[in-house]
Amino acid sequence: RQHLIDAMHWGLFGLVRRHPREWDYTTINQRNRVWGLRIGFHKPPGELATFTRSGRFLRADGSGTVRIRFPGGTRRTRKLPFSLKMP
C-alpha cells in the first residue's frame, strides 16, 4: 500500500500531455511508435538508443540506421547519432 501512496505523490497517475514538445524515449526495439513518430531500425539495434525531442528538434544517440516517419507522412533516414529539425 505504501508503494501505491508513494506513486500517487510522485504524480505517476497524473494527466499526460497529448502532444508534448519535449520528451526522451529509450528503446532497443526494432520498431517503435512514440508521440506520433514511427521509428524503425534497418537491423535490430545492438544497444539502447535514446531519442530526445526539444521543441522542433529531434536528437538520437546510439548506433544503427533508422527510418523516421513524422506526422503528416514525411520520412527521413538517418544514421545514429544525429540531430535534425522536425518537419
PyMOL Python script that loads the backbone (N, CA, C, O; Angstrom):
from pymol import cmd

cmd.read_pdbstr("""\
ATOM      1  N   ARG A   1       0.805  -1.189   0.000  1.00  0.00           N
ATOM      2  CA  ARG A   1       0.000   0.000   0.000  1.00  0.00           C
ATOM      3  C   ARG A   1       0.854   1.262   0.000  1.00  0.00           C
ATOM      4  O   ARG A   1       0.509   2.252  -0.645  1.00  0.00           O
ATOM      5  N   GLN A   2       1.957   1.224   0.716  1.00  0.00           N
ATOM      6  CA  GLN A   2       2.816   2.405   0.765  1.00  0.00           C
ATOM      7  C   GLN A   2       3.370   2.727  -0.631  1.00  0.00           C
ATOM      8  O   GLN A   2       3.514   3.899  -0.979  1.00  0.00           O
ATOM      9  N   HIS A   3       3.680   1.705  -1.426  1.00  0.00           N
ATOM     10  CA  HIS A   3       4.191   1.943  -2.778  1.00  0.00           C
ATOM     11  C   HIS A   3       3.162   2.679  -3.639  1.00  0.00           C
ATOM     12  O   HIS A   3       3.518   3.562  -4.420  1.00  0.00           O
ATOM     13  N   LEU A   4       1.903   2.318  -3.493  1.00  0.00           N
ATOM     14  CA  LEU A   4       0.839   2.984  -4.248  1.00  0.00           C
ATOM     15  C   LEU A   4       0.693   4.440  -3.783  1.00  0.00           C
ATOM     16  O   LEU A   4       0.534   5.346  -4.602  1.00  0.00           O
ATOM     17  N   ILE A   5       0.748   4.648  -2.501  1.00  0.00           N
ATOM     18  CA  ILE A   5       0.664   6.008  -1.964  1.00  0.00           C
ATOM     19  C   ILE A   5       1.833   6.846  -2.479  1.00  0.00           C
ATOM     20  O   ILE A   5       1.648   7.996  -2.876  1.00  0.00           O
ATOM     21  N   ASP A   6       3.047   6.265  -2.474  1.00  0.00           N
ATOM     22  CA  ASP A   6       4.223   6.978  -2.982  1.00  0.00           C
ATOM     23  C   ASP A   6       4.064   7.318  -4.456  1.00  0.00           C
ATOM     24  O   ASP A   6       4.384   8.433  -4.868  1.00  0.00           O
ATOM     25  N   ALA A   7       3.573   6.371  -5.262  1.00  0.00           N
ATOM     26  CA  ALA A   7       3.374   6.593  -6.698  1.00  0.00           C
ATOM     27  C   ALA A   7       2.384   7.724  -6.944  1.00  0.00           C
ATOM     28  O   ALA A   7       2.563   8.520  -7.866  1.00  0.00           O
ATOM     29  N   MET A   8       1.356   7.796  -6.133  1.00  0.00           N
ATOM     30  CA  MET A   8       0.368   8.869  -6.283  1.00  0.00           C
ATOM     31  C   MET A   8       0.999  10.221  -5.963  1.00  0.00           C
ATOM     32  O   MET A   8       0.699  11.210  -6.631  1.00  0.00           O
ATOM     33  N   HIS A   9       1.865  10.282  -4.956  1.00  0.00           N
ATOM     34  CA  HIS A   9       2.534  11.533  -4.594  1.00  0.00           C
ATOM     35  C   HIS A   9       3.542  11.964  -5.660  1.00  0.00           C
ATOM     36  O   HIS A   9       3.748  13.160  -5.869  1.00  0.00           O
ATOM     37  N   TRP A  10       4.169  11.002  -6.333  1.00  0.00           N
ATOM     38  CA  TRP A  10       5.138  11.311  -7.388  1.00  0.00           C
ATOM     39  C   TRP A  10       4.441  11.815  -8.654  1.00  0.00           C
ATOM     40  O   TRP A  10       5.097  12.345  -9.550  1.00  0.00           O
ATOM     41  N   GLY A  11       3.140  11.655  -8.731  1.00  0.00           N
ATOM     42  CA  GLY A  11       2.407  12.082  -9.920  1.00  0.00           C
ATOM     43  C   GLY A  11       2.360  11.024 -11.005  1.00  0.00           C
ATOM     44  O   GLY A  11       2.080  11.334 -12.163  1.00  0.00           O
ATOM     45  N   LEU A  12       2.631   9.782 -10.646  1.00  0.00           N
ATOM     46  CA  LEU A  12       2.654   8.689 -11.613  1.00  0.00           C
ATOM     47  C   LEU A  12       1.320   8.532 -12.340  1.00  0.00           C
ATOM     48  O   LEU A  12       1.287   8.097 -13.491  1.00  0.00           O
ATOM     49  N   PHE A  13       0.233   8.881 -11.680  1.00  0.00           N
ATOM     50  CA  PHE A  13      -1.088   8.714 -12.280  1.00  0.00           C
ATOM     51  C   PHE A  13      -1.671  10.042 -12.756  1.00  0.00           C
ATOM     52  O   PHE A  13      -2.881  10.164 -12.942  1.00  0.00           O
ATOM     53  N   GLY A  14      -0.800  11.041 -12.954  1.00  0.00           N
ATOM     54  CA  GLY A  14      -1.255  12.352 -13.410  1.00  0.00           C
ATOM     55  C   GLY A  14      -1.589  12.348 -14.896  1.00  0.00           C
ATOM     56  O   GLY A  14      -1.343  11.372 -15.605  1.00  0.00           O
ATOM     57  N   LEU A  15      -2.150  13.452 -15.345  1.00  0.00           N
ATOM     58  CA  LEU A  15      -2.504  13.596 -16.747  1.00  0.00           C
ATOM     59  C   LEU A  15      -1.248  13.684 -17.604  1.00  0.00           C
ATOM     60  O   LEU A  15      -0.246  14.275 -17.202  1.00  0.00           O
ATOM     61  N   VAL A  16      -1.316  13.093 -18.777  1.00  0.00           N
ATOM     62  CA  VAL A  16      -0.212  13.137 -19.732  1.00  0.00           C
ATOM     63  C   VAL A  16      -0.595  14.109 -20.841  1.00  0.00           C
ATOM     64  O   VAL A  16      -1.699  14.033 -21.380  1.00  0.00           O
ATOM     65  N   ARG A  17       0.312  15.025 -21.186  1.00  0.00           N
ATOM     66  CA  ARG A  17       0.032  15.960 -22.268  1.00  0.00           C
ATOM     67  C   ARG A  17      -0.145  15.197 -23.563  1.00  0.00           C
ATOM     68  O   ARG A  17       0.589  14.245 -23.830  1.00  0.00           O
ATOM     69  N   ARG A  18      -1.093  15.595 -24.357  1.00  0.00           N
ATOM     70  CA  ARG A  18      -1.418  14.885 -25.589  1.00  0.00           C
ATOM     71  C   ARG A  18      -0.318  15.008 -26.641  1.00  0.00           C
ATOM     72  O   ARG A  18      -0.009  14.029 -27.321  1.00  0.00           O
ATOM     73  N   HIS A  19       0.276  16.185 -26.787  1.00  0.00           N
ATOM     74  CA  HIS A  19       1.327  16.409 -27.769  1.00  0.00           C
ATOM     75  C   HIS A  19       2.467  17.203 -27.126  1.00  0.00           C
ATOM     76  O   HIS A  19       2.629  18.390 -27.409  1.00  0.00           O
ATOM     77  N   PRO A  20       3.253  16.561 -26.269  1.00  0.00           N
ATOM     78  CA  PRO A  20       4.328  17.293 -25.600  1.00  0.00           C
ATOM     79  C   PRO A  20       5.405  17.713 -26.601  1.00  0.00           C
ATOM     80  O   PRO A  20       5.660  17.009 -27.578  1.00  0.00           O
ATOM     81  N   ARG A  21       6.033  18.859 -26.353  1.00  0.00           N
ATOM     82  CA  ARG A  21       7.086  19.356 -27.231  1.00  0.00           C
ATOM     83  C   ARG A  21       8.466  18.963 -26.720  1.00  0.00           C
ATOM     84  O   ARG A  21       9.473  19.237 -27.373  1.00  0.00           O
ATOM     85  N   GLU A  22       8.513  18.328 -25.563  1.00  0.00           N
ATOM     86  CA  GLU A  22       9.781  17.840 -25.028  1.00  0.00           C
ATOM     87  C   GLU A  22       9.571  16.459 -24.420  1.00  0.00           C
ATOM     88  O   GLU A  22       8.647  16.246 -23.635  1.00  0.00           O
ATOM     89  N   TRP A  23      10.444  15.521 -24.796  1.00  0.00           N
ATOM     90  CA  TRP A  23      10.383  14.179 -24.237  1.00  0.00           C
ATOM     91  C   TRP A  23      11.677  13.433 -24.536  1.00  0.00           C
ATOM     92  O   TRP A  23      12.447  13.820 -25.415  1.00  0.00           O
ATOM     93  N   ASP A  24      11.897  12.360 -23.792  1.00  0.00           N
ATOM     94  CA  ASP A  24      13.002  11.420 -24.015  1.00  0.00           C
ATOM     95  C   ASP A  24      12.402  10.037 -24.157  1.00  0.00           C
ATOM     96  O   ASP A  24      11.425   9.705 -23.485  1.00  0.00           O
ATOM     97  N   TYR A  25      12.981   9.234 -25.026  1.00  0.00           N
ATOM     98  CA  TYR A  25      12.495   7.872 -25.248  1.00  0.00           C
ATOM     99  C   TYR A  25      13.701   6.978 -25.497  1.00  0.00           C
ATOM    100  O   TYR A  25      14.489   7.234 -26.407  1.00  0.00           O
ATOM    101  N   THR A  26      13.848   5.932 -24.692  1.00  0.00           N
ATOM    102  CA  THR A  26      14.956   4.991 -24.827  1.00  0.00           C
ATOM    103  C   THR A  26      14.387   3.640 -25.202  1.00  0.00           C
ATOM    104  O   THR A  26      13.405   3.187 -24.614  1.00  0.00           O
ATOM    105  N   THR A  27      15.014   2.984 -26.197  1.00  0.00           N
ATOM    106  CA  THR A  27      14.481   1.724 -26.704  1.00  0.00           C
ATOM    107  C   THR A  27      15.590   0.824 -27.230  1.00  0.00           C
ATOM    108  O   THR A  27      16.699   1.273 -27.519  1.00  0.00           O
ATOM    109  N   ILE A  28      15.263  -0.445 -27.345  1.00  0.00           N
ATOM    110  CA  ILE A  28      16.102  -1.406 -28.047  1.00  0.00           C
ATOM    111  C   ILE A  28      15.252  -2.162 -29.071  1.00  0.00           C
ATOM    112  O   ILE A  28      15.736  -3.064 -29.755  1.00  0.00           O
ATOM    113  N   ASN A  29      13.971  -1.773 -29.164  1.00  0.00           N
ATOM    114  CA  ASN A  29      13.063  -2.402 -30.130  1.00  0.00           C
ATOM    115  C   ASN A  29      13.395  -1.967 -31.551  1.00  0.00           C
ATOM    116  O   ASN A  29      13.850  -0.845 -31.775  1.00  0.00           O
ATOM    117  N   GLN A  30      13.167  -2.858 -32.504  1.00  0.00           N
ATOM    118  CA  GLN A  30      13.422  -2.530 -33.898  1.00  0.00           C
ATOM    119  C   GLN A  30      12.365  -1.589 -34.460  1.00  0.00           C
ATOM    120  O   GLN A  30      12.678  -0.744 -35.298  1.00  0.00           O
ATOM    121  N   ARG A  31      11.125  -1.718 -34.014  1.00  0.00           N
ATOM    122  CA  ARG A  31      10.022  -0.865 -34.483  1.00  0.00           C
ATOM    123  C   ARG A  31       9.390  -0.167 -33.277  1.00  0.00           C
ATOM    124  O   ARG A  31       9.096  -0.794 -32.260  1.00  0.00           O
ATOM    125  N   ASN A  32       9.191   1.142 -33.417  1.00  0.00           N
ATOM    126  CA  ASN A  32       8.718   1.952 -32.302  1.00  0.00           C
ATOM    127  C   ASN A  32       7.697   2.979 -32.775  1.00  0.00           C
ATOM    128  O   ASN A  32       7.761   3.466 -33.904  1.00  0.00           O
ATOM    129  N   ARG A  33       6.766   3.296 -31.904  1.00  0.00           N
ATOM    130  CA  ARG A  33       5.840   4.423 -32.080  1.00  0.00           C
ATOM    131  C   ARG A  33       5.957   5.260 -30.826  1.00  0.00           C
ATOM    132  O   ARG A  33       5.765   4.776 -29.711  1.00  0.00           O
ATOM    133  N   VAL A  34       6.274   6.520 -31.031  1.00  0.00           N
ATOM    134  CA  VAL A  34       6.451   7.398 -29.883  1.00  0.00           C
ATOM    135  C   VAL A  34       5.961   8.798 -30.244  1.00  0.00           C
ATOM    136  O   VAL A  34       6.491   9.422 -31.164  1.00  0.00           O
ATOM    137  N   TRP A  35       4.953   9.293 -29.526  1.00  0.00           N
ATOM    138  CA  TRP A  35       4.424  10.640 -29.667  1.00  0.00           C
ATOM    139  C   TRP A  35       4.208  11.027 -31.128  1.00  0.00           C
ATOM    140  O   TRP A  35       4.605  12.115 -31.546  1.00  0.00           O
ATOM    141  N   GLY A  36       3.589  10.151 -31.896  1.00  0.00           N
ATOM    142  CA  GLY A  36       3.240  10.454 -33.276  1.00  0.00           C
ATOM    143  C   GLY A  36       4.305  10.109 -34.300  1.00  0.00           C
ATOM    144  O   GLY A  36       4.056  10.213 -35.501  1.00  0.00           O
ATOM    145  N   LEU A  37       5.484   9.701 -33.856  1.00  0.00           N
ATOM    146  CA  LEU A  37       6.558   9.298 -34.767  1.00  0.00           C
ATOM    147  C   LEU A  37       6.587   7.783 -34.891  1.00  0.00           C
ATOM    148  O   LEU A  37       6.287   7.063 -33.939  1.00  0.00           O
ATOM    149  N   ARG A  38       6.950   7.309 -36.076  1.00  0.00           N
ATOM    150  CA  ARG A  38       7.234   5.887 -36.263  1.00  0.00           C
ATOM    151  C   ARG A  38       8.724   5.776 -36.538  1.00  0.00           C
ATOM    152  O   ARG A  38       9.242   6.390 -37.471  1.00  0.00           O
ATOM    153  N   ILE A  39       9.398   4.997 -35.727  1.00  0.00           N
ATOM    154  CA  ILE A  39      10.847   4.860 -35.835  1.00  0.00           C
ATOM    155  C   ILE A  39      11.166   3.391 -36.053  1.00  0.00           C
ATOM    156  O   ILE A  39      10.812   2.545 -35.231  1.00  0.00           O
ATOM    157  N   GLY A  40      11.836   3.087 -37.163  1.00  0.00           N
ATOM    158  CA  GLY A  40      12.184   1.705 -37.466  1.00  0.00           C
ATOM    159  C   GLY A  40      13.658   1.560 -37.795  1.00  0.00           C
ATOM    160  O   GLY A  40      14.169   2.226 -38.695  1.00  0.00           O
ATOM    161  N   PHE A  41      14.340   0.692 -37.069  1.00  0.00           N
ATOM    162  CA  PHE A  41      15.744   0.402 -37.346  1.00  0.00           C
ATOM    163  C   PHE A  41      15.831  -0.571 -38.515  1.00  0.00           C
ATOM    164  O   PHE A  41      15.009  -1.480 -38.630  1.00  0.00           O
ATOM    165  N   HIS A  42      16.830  -0.384 -39.385  1.00  0.00           N
ATOM    166  CA  HIS A  42      17.023  -1.296 -40.511  1.00  0.00           C
ATOM    167  C   HIS A  42      17.368  -2.695 -40.004  1.00  0.00           C
ATOM    168  O   HIS A  42      16.888  -3.691 -40.544  1.00  0.00           O
ATOM    169  N   LYS A  43      18.207  -2.766 -38.957  1.00  0.00           N
ATOM    170  CA  LYS A  43      18.573  -4.030 -38.297  1.00  0.00           C
ATOM    171  C   LYS A  43      18.285  -3.857 -36.810  1.00  0.00           C
ATOM    172  O   LYS A  43      18.332  -2.736 -36.305  1.00  0.00           O
ATOM    173  N   PRO A  44      17.988  -4.940 -36.103  1.00  0.00           N
ATOM    174  CA  PRO A  44      17.759  -4.792 -34.659  1.00  0.00           C
ATOM    175  C   PRO A  44      18.955  -4.093 -34.004  1.00  0.00           C
ATOM    176  O   PRO A  44      20.099  -4.475 -34.249  1.00  0.00           O
ATOM    177  N   PRO A  45      18.704  -3.084 -33.181  1.00  0.00           N
ATOM    178  CA  PRO A  45      19.820  -2.369 -32.556  1.00  0.00           C
ATOM    179  C   PRO A  45      20.586  -3.257 -31.586  1.00  0.00           C
ATOM    180  O   PRO A  45      20.004  -4.093 -30.895  1.00  0.00           O
ATOM    181  N   GLY A  46      21.897  -3.061 -31.547  1.00  0.00           N
ATOM    182  CA  GLY A  46      22.743  -3.838 -30.655  1.00  0.00           C
ATOM    183  C   GLY A  46      22.944  -3.169 -29.306  1.00  0.00           C
ATOM    184  O   GLY A  46      23.607  -3.723 -28.429  1.00  0.00           O
ATOM    185  N   GLU A  47      22.379  -1.987 -29.136  1.00  0.00           N
ATOM    186  CA  GLU A  47      22.487  -1.250 -27.882  1.00  0.00           C
ATOM    187  C   GLU A  47      21.272  -0.337 -27.740  1.00  0.00           C
ATOM    188  O   GLU A  47      20.510  -0.149 -28.689  1.00  0.00           O
ATOM    189  N   LEU A  48      21.101   0.222 -26.554  1.00  0.00           N
ATOM    190  CA  LEU A  48      19.995   1.150 -26.335  1.00  0.00           C
ATOM    191  C   LEU A  48      20.168   2.393 -27.200  1.00  0.00           C
ATOM    192  O   LEU A  48      21.276   2.901 -27.369  1.00  0.00           O
ATOM    193  N   ALA A  49      19.063   2.866 -27.738  1.00  0.00           N
ATOM    194  CA  ALA A  49      19.042   4.123 -28.489  1.00  0.00           C
ATOM    195  C   ALA A  49      18.134   5.082 -27.735  1.00  0.00           C
ATOM    196  O   ALA A  49      17.076   4.690 -27.242  1.00  0.00           O
ATOM    197  N   THR A  50      18.550   6.336 -27.647  1.00  0.00           N
ATOM    198  CA  THR A  50      17.761   7.355 -26.966  1.00  0.00           C
ATOM    199  C   THR A  50      17.390   8.449 -27.952  1.00  0.00           C
ATOM    200  O   THR A  50      18.250   9.008 -28.633  1.00  0.00           O
ATOM    201  N   PHE A  51      16.100   8.746 -28.020  1.00  0.00           N
ATOM    202  CA  PHE A  51      15.569   9.807 -28.862  1.00  0.00           C
ATOM    203  C   PHE A  51      15.080  10.920 -27.945  1.00  0.00           C
ATOM    204  O   PHE A  51      14.378  10.661 -26.967  1.00  0.00           O
ATOM    205  N   THR A  52      15.449  12.156 -28.258  1.00  0.00           N
ATOM    206  CA  THR A  52      15.087  13.302 -27.438  1.00  0.00           C
ATOM    207  C   THR A  52      14.476  14.375 -28.317  1.00  0.00           C
ATOM    208  O   THR A  52      15.083  14.806 -29.297  1.00  0.00           O
ATOM    209  N   ARG A  53      13.278  14.803 -27.966  1.00  0.00           N
ATOM    210  CA  ARG A  53      12.654  15.924 -28.668  1.00  0.00           C
ATOM    211  C   ARG A  53      12.726  17.139 -27.778  1.00  0.00           C
ATOM    212  O   ARG A  53      12.431  17.079 -26.584  1.00  0.00           O
ATOM    213  N   SER A  54      13.130  18.260 -28.388  1.00  0.00           N
ATOM    214  CA  SER A  54      13.158  19.541 -27.702  1.00  0.00           C
ATOM    215  C   SER A  54      12.644  20.577 -28.690  1.00  0.00           C
ATOM    216  O   SER A  54      13.377  21.038 -29.565  1.00  0.00           O
ATOM    217  N   GLY A  55      11.377  20.935 -28.538  1.00  0.00           N
ATOM    218  CA  GLY A  55      10.751  21.856 -29.490  1.00  0.00           C
ATOM    219  C   GLY A  55      10.659  21.228 -30.865  1.00  0.00           C
ATOM    220  O   GLY A  55      10.042  20.175 -31.025  1.00  0.00           O
ATOM    221  N   ARG A  56      11.270  21.866 -31.869  1.00  0.00           N
ATOM    222  CA  ARG A  56      11.232  21.366 -33.251  1.00  0.00           C
ATOM    223  C   ARG A  56      12.404  20.455 -33.579  1.00  0.00           C
ATOM    224  O   ARG A  56      12.540  20.017 -34.721  1.00  0.00           O
ATOM    225  N   PHE A  57      13.262  20.157 -32.593  1.00  0.00           N
ATOM    226  CA  PHE A  57      14.463  19.367 -32.856  1.00  0.00           C
ATOM    227  C   PHE A  57      14.352  17.964 -32.275  1.00  0.00           C
ATOM    228  O   PHE A  57      13.845  17.761 -31.172  1.00  0.00           O
ATOM    229  N   LEU A  58      14.842  17.006 -33.052  1.00  0.00           N
ATOM    230  CA  LEU A  58      14.890  15.609 -32.631  1.00  0.00           C
ATOM    231  C   LEU A  58      16.344  15.180 -32.657  1.00  0.00           C
ATOM    232  O   LEU A  58      17.032  15.342 -33.664  1.00  0.00           O
ATOM    233  N   ARG A  59      16.810  14.630 -31.538  1.00  0.00           N
ATOM    234  CA  ARG A  59      18.177  14.140 -31.423  1.00  0.00           C
ATOM    235  C   ARG A  59      18.123  12.659 -31.088  1.00  0.00           C
ATOM    236  O   ARG A  59      17.221  12.210 -30.380  1.00  0.00           O
ATOM    237  N   ALA A  60      19.077  11.907 -31.593  1.00  0.00           N
ATOM    238  CA  ALA A  60      19.153  10.485 -31.271  1.00  0.00           C
ATOM    239  C   ALA A  60      20.599  10.119 -30.969  1.00  0.00           C
ATOM    240  O   ALA A  60      21.526  10.592 -31.626  1.00  0.00           O
ATOM    241  N   ASP A  61      20.771   9.275 -29.970  1.00  0.00           N
ATOM    242  CA  ASP A  61      22.084   8.752 -29.597  1.00  0.00           C
ATOM    243  C   ASP A  61      22.008   7.243 -29.613  1.00  0.00           C
ATOM    244  O   ASP A  61      20.972   6.661 -29.293  1.00  0.00           O
ATOM    245  N   GLY A  62      23.104   6.611 -29.986  1.00  0.00           N
ATOM    246  CA  GLY A  62      23.165   5.155 -30.080  1.00  0.00           C
ATOM    247  C   GLY A  62      23.881   4.788 -31.365  1.00  0.00           C
ATOM    248  O   GLY A  62      24.785   5.502 -31.799  1.00  0.00           O
ATOM    249  N   SER A  63      23.487   3.686 -31.974  1.00  0.00           N
ATOM    250  CA  SER A  63      24.105   3.274 -33.235  1.00  0.00           C
ATOM    251  C   SER A  63      23.047   2.622 -34.117  1.00  0.00           C
ATOM    252  O   SER A  63      21.988   2.208 -33.646  1.00  0.00           O
ATOM    253  N   GLY A  64      23.357   2.541 -35.399  1.00  0.00           N
ATOM    254  CA  GLY A  64      22.438   1.940 -36.351  1.00  0.00           C
ATOM    255  C   GLY A  64      21.831   2.990 -37.264  1.00  0.00           C
ATOM    256  O   GLY A  64      22.120   4.179 -37.138  1.00  0.00           O
ATOM    257  N   THR A  65      20.989   2.543 -38.183  1.00  0.00           N
ATOM    258  CA  THR A  65      20.307   3.408 -39.130  1.00  0.00           C
ATOM    259  C   THR A  65      18.812   3.271 -38.911  1.00  0.00           C
ATOM    260  O   THR A  65      18.290   2.162 -38.796  1.00  0.00           O
ATOM    261  N   VAL A  66      18.124   4.410 -38.853  1.00  0.00           N
ATOM    262  CA  VAL A  66      16.680   4.408 -38.614  1.00  0.00           C
ATOM    263  C   VAL A  66      15.949   5.151 -39.722  1.00  0.00           C
ATOM    264  O   VAL A  66      16.480   6.060 -40.359  1.00  0.00           O
ATOM    265  N   ARG A  67      14.722   4.730 -39.920  1.00  0.00           N
ATOM    266  CA  ARG A  67      13.807   5.458 -40.792  1.00  0.00           C
ATOM    267  C   ARG A  67      12.740   6.039 -39.885  1.00  0.00           C
ATOM    268  O   ARG A  67      12.129   5.328 -39.087  1.00  0.00           O
ATOM    269  N   ILE A  68      12.525   7.335 -40.015  1.00  0.00           N
ATOM    270  CA  ILE A  68      11.572   8.036 -39.164  1.00  0.00           C
ATOM    271  C   ILE A  68      10.428   8.538 -40.030  1.00  0.00           C
ATOM    272  O   ILE A  68      10.648   9.173 -41.062  1.00  0.00           O
ATOM    273  N   ARG A  69       9.221   8.252 -39.608  1.00  0.00           N
ATOM    274  CA  ARG A  69       8.030   8.788 -40.281  1.00  0.00           C
ATOM    275  C   ARG A  69       7.369   9.766 -39.325  1.00  0.00           C
ATOM    276  O   ARG A  69       6.953   9.401 -38.225  1.00  0.00           O
ATOM    277  N   PHE A  70       7.282  11.007 -39.762  1.00  0.00           N
ATOM    278  CA  PHE A  70       6.708  12.071 -38.950  1.00  0.00           C
ATOM    279  C   PHE A  70       5.214  12.167 -39.197  1.00  0.00           C
ATOM    280  O   PHE A  70       4.728  11.681 -40.218  1.00  0.00           O
ATOM    281  N   PRO A  71       4.472  12.787 -38.279  1.00  0.00           N
ATOM    282  CA  PRO A  71       3.055  13.038 -38.544  1.00  0.00           C
ATOM    283  C   PRO A  71       2.931  13.824 -39.858  1.00  0.00           C
ATOM    284  O   PRO A  71       3.693  14.760 -40.101  1.00  0.00           O
ATOM    285  N   GLY A  72       1.989  13.446 -40.680  1.00  0.00           N
ATOM    286  CA  GLY A  72       1.843  14.085 -41.980  1.00  0.00           C
ATOM    287  C   GLY A  72       2.509  13.295 -43.093  1.00  0.00           C
ATOM    288  O   GLY A  72       2.304  13.590 -44.270  1.00  0.00           O
ATOM    289  N   GLY A  73       3.321  12.274 -42.729  1.00  0.00           N
ATOM    290  CA  GLY A  73       3.888  11.376 -43.723  1.00  0.00           C
ATOM    291  C   GLY A  73       5.317  11.620 -44.155  1.00  0.00           C
ATOM    292  O   GLY A  73       5.884  10.785 -44.859  1.00  0.00           O
ATOM    293  N   THR A  74       5.927  12.736 -43.761  1.00  0.00           N
ATOM    294  CA  THR A  74       7.320  12.989 -44.136  1.00  0.00           C
ATOM    295  C   THR A  74       8.213  11.907 -43.555  1.00  0.00           C
ATOM    296  O   THR A  74       8.046  11.499 -42.406  1.00  0.00           O
ATOM    297  N   ARG A  75       9.171  11.441 -44.367  1.00  0.00           N
ATOM    298  CA  ARG A  75      10.090  10.386 -43.921  1.00  0.00           C
ATOM    299  C   ARG A  75      11.529  10.870 -44.024  1.00  0.00           C
ATOM    300  O   ARG A  75      11.889  11.622 -44.929  1.00  0.00           O
ATOM    301  N   ARG A  76      12.339  10.422 -43.076  1.00  0.00           N
ATOM    302  CA  ARG A  76      13.775  10.694 -43.078  1.00  0.00           C
ATOM    303  C   ARG A  76      14.490   9.414 -42.678  1.00  0.00           C
ATOM    304  O   ARG A  76      14.001   8.656 -41.841  1.00  0.00           O
ATOM    305  N   THR A  77      15.649   9.179 -43.281  1.00  0.00           N
ATOM    306  CA  THR A  77      16.517   8.074 -42.886  1.00  0.00           C
ATOM    307  C   THR A  77      17.807   8.684 -42.368  1.00  0.00           C
ATOM    308  O   THR A  77      18.420   9.522 -43.030  1.00  0.00           O
ATOM    309  N   ARG A  78      18.212   8.262 -41.189  1.00  0.00           N
ATOM    310  CA  ARG A  78      19.405   8.818 -40.562  1.00  0.00           C
ATOM    311  C   ARG A  78      20.204   7.719 -39.879  1.00  0.00           C
ATOM    312  O   ARG A  78      19.666   6.709 -39.428  1.00  0.00           O
ATOM    313  N   LYS A  79      21.516   7.956 -39.822  1.00  0.00           N
ATOM    314  CA  LYS A  79      22.415   7.090 -39.074  1.00  0.00           C
ATOM    315  C   LYS A  79      22.637   7.743 -37.707  1.00  0.00           C
ATOM    316  O   LYS A  79      22.916   8.940 -37.625  1.00  0.00           O
ATOM    317  N   LEU A  80      22.513   6.958 -36.642  1.00  0.00           N
ATOM    318  CA  LEU A  80      22.703   7.484 -35.296  1.00  0.00           C
ATOM    319  C   LEU A  80      24.187   7.626 -35.012  1.00  0.00           C
ATOM    320  O   LEU A  80      24.968   6.811 -35.502  1.00  0.00           O
ATOM    321  N   PRO A  81      24.612   8.610 -34.254  1.00  0.00           N
ATOM    322  CA  PRO A  81      23.821   9.676 -33.649  1.00  0.00           C
ATOM    323  C   PRO A  81      23.488  10.754 -34.686  1.00  0.00           C
ATOM    324  O   PRO A  81      24.181  10.902 -35.692  1.00  0.00           O
ATOM    325  N   PHE A  82      22.406  11.505 -34.413  1.00  0.00           N
ATOM    326  CA  PHE A  82      22.027  12.600 -35.302  1.00  0.00           C
ATOM    327  C   PHE A  82      21.227  13.641 -34.528  1.00  0.00           C
ATOM    328  O   PHE A  82      20.785  13.415 -33.401  1.00  0.00           O
ATOM    329  N   SER A  83      21.060  14.792 -35.181  1.00  0.00           N
ATOM    330  CA  SER A  83      20.188  15.849 -34.704  1.00  0.00           C
ATOM    331  C   SER A  83      19.561  16.472 -35.939  1.00  0.00           C
ATOM    332  O   SER A  83      20.266  16.767 -36.905  1.00  0.00           O
ATOM    333  N   LEU A  84      18.244  16.677 -35.925  1.00  0.00           N
ATOM    334  CA  LEU A  84      17.582  17.271 -37.085  1.00  0.00           C
ATOM    335  C   LEU A  84      16.402  18.109 -36.653  1.00  0.00           C
ATOM    336  O   LEU A  84      15.843  17.935 -35.570  1.00  0.00           O
ATOM    337  N   LYS A  85      16.036  19.032 -37.541  1.00  0.00           N
ATOM    338  CA  LYS A  85      14.847  19.844 -37.314  1.00  0.00           C
ATOM    339  C   LYS A  85      13.658  19.087 -37.859  1.00  0.00           C
ATOM    340  O   LYS A  85      13.675  18.641 -39.007  1.00  0.00           O
ATOM    341  N   MET A  86      12.635  18.939 -37.056  1.00  0.00           N
ATOM    342  CA  MET A  86      11.454  18.187 -37.464  1.00  0.00           C
ATOM    343  C   MET A  86      10.645  18.984 -38.479  1.00  0.00           C
ATOM    344  O   MET A  86      10.535  20.206 -38.371  1.00  0.00           O
ATOM    345  N   PRO A  87      10.072  18.282 -39.481  1.00  0.00           N
ATOM    346  CA  PRO A  87       9.243  18.988 -40.472  1.00  0.00           C
ATOM    347  C   PRO A  87       7.953  19.506 -39.865  1.00  0.00           C
ATOM    348  O   PRO A  87       7.145  20.120 -40.562  1.00  0.00           O
TER     349      PRO A  87
END
""", "prot")
cmd.dss("prot")
cmd.show_as("cartoon", "prot")
cmd.util.cbc("prot")
cmd.orient("prot")
